[in-house]
Amino acid sequence: MSFDPIGTIVDWLDLCRAGNVPDLVALYDSQALHMCGEEAARGYWQIRKYWENKLANRHPDAFQLQDVALEAGRAFVVYRNFDGKLARSSVEFNESGQITEFHCVCSSSIR
């Protein structure tokens, strides 16, 4: 990899905490898929709208990193999501370091 996937995850969390939707969406590939539970957004405009809605009323403890690991070119991250619940995500990147797929699961059983 010619980029730092963990650095991208840290940037992603920082931008979520700051509510900086334009810079957050810039981390995604233009045709990226972002899935959280039953919600799916694909491409710039859908992902932008998703984050505008989620970050408008984010919990004060949201987007605090709990754990991050790399495996086979994919990042796995555990963090507090927009409503302060623990979430586990799998993040895939393109060769330029942009997010191409983001899948998250929220659960009270994640440790």
C-alpha positions in Angstrom: 0.0 0.0 0.0 1.2 3.4 -0.9 -1.0 5.1 1.7 -1.6 4.7 5.5 -5.0 3.0 6.0 -4.9 3.6 9.8 -4.1 7.2 9.1 -7.2 7.4 6.9 -9.3 5.8 9.6 -8.0 8.3 12.2 -8.8 11.2 9.7 -12.3 9.7 9.2 -13.0 9.7 12.9 -11.6 13.2 13.4 -13.8 14.5 10.5 -16.9 12.7 11.9 -16.2 14.2 15.4 -15.9 17.7 13.8 -19.0 17.3 11.7 -17.0 18.2 8.6 -19.1 16.5 5.9 -17.4 17.9 2.8 -13.9 16.6 3.9 -15.4 13.4 5.2 -17.1 12.6 1.9 -13.8 13.4 0.1 -12.3 10.3 1.8 -14.7 8.1 -0.2 -14.3 7.0 -3.8 -16.9 8.6 -6.0 -18.7 5.2 -6.4 -18.1 4.0 -2.8 -20.6 1.9 -0.9 -21.3 2.8 2.8 -23.5 0.4 4.7 -24.5 0.5 8.3 -27.1 -2.0 9.4 -30.0 -1.7 7.0 -28.9 1.7 5.7 -27.0 1.8 2.4 -25.6 4.8 0.5 -23.7 4.6 -2.7 -21.8 7.4 -4.4 -21.0 11.0 -3.5 -24.5 12.5 -3.0 -26.0 9.6 -1.1 -23.0 9.3 1.2 -23.1 13.1 1.8 -26.8 13.0 2.6 -26.2 10.0 5.0 -23.5 11.9 6.9 -25.3 15.2 7.0 -28.2 13.4 8.7 -26.1 11.4 11.1 -23.7 14.1 12.1 -26.3 16.8 12.7 -27.2 15.3 16.1 -24.2 13.2 17.0 -23.7 12.1 20.6 -20.9 13.9 22.6 -19.0 10.6 22.9 -19.4 9.7 19.2 -16.4 8.6 17.0 -14.0 7.7 19.8 -11.6 5.0 18.6 -11.6 1.8 20.6 -9.5 -0.5 18.4 -8.1 -0.7 14.8 -6.3 -3.5 12.9 -5.2 -4.2 9.4 -5.7 -7.5 7.6 -5.3 -8.3 3.9 -5.5 -4.7 2.9 -8.7 -4.0 4.9 -9.0 -2.0 8.1 -11.2 -3.2 10.9 -12.1 -0.5 13.4 -14.2 -0.5 16.6 -15.4 2.9 17.7 -18.4 4.8 19.1 -20.8 5.6 16.3 -22.9 8.8 15.9 -25.3 7.9 18.7 -22.5 6.8 21.1 -23.0 3.0 20.6 -20.1 0.7 19.9 -19.7 -0.2 16.2 -17.4 -2.5 14.3 -16.6 -1.6 10.7 -14.7 -3.2 7.9 -13.2 -0.7 5.5 -11.8 -1.3 2.0 -9.7 1.2 0.0 -8.7 1.7 -3.6 -5.0 2.2 -4.6 -5.3 6.0 -4.0 -6.3 5.4 -0.4 -10.0 6.4 -0.8 -12.7 4.3 0.9 -14.4 2.0 -1.6 -16.5 -0.1 0.8 -17.5 0.6 4.4 -19.6 -1.9 6.3 -20.5 -1.4 9.9 -22.4 -3.3 12.6 -23.7 -1.7 15.7 -24.1 -3.8 18.8 -24.1 -3.7 22.5 -22.2 -6.9 22.5 -19.1 -5.5 20.8 -16.1 -5.2 23.2 
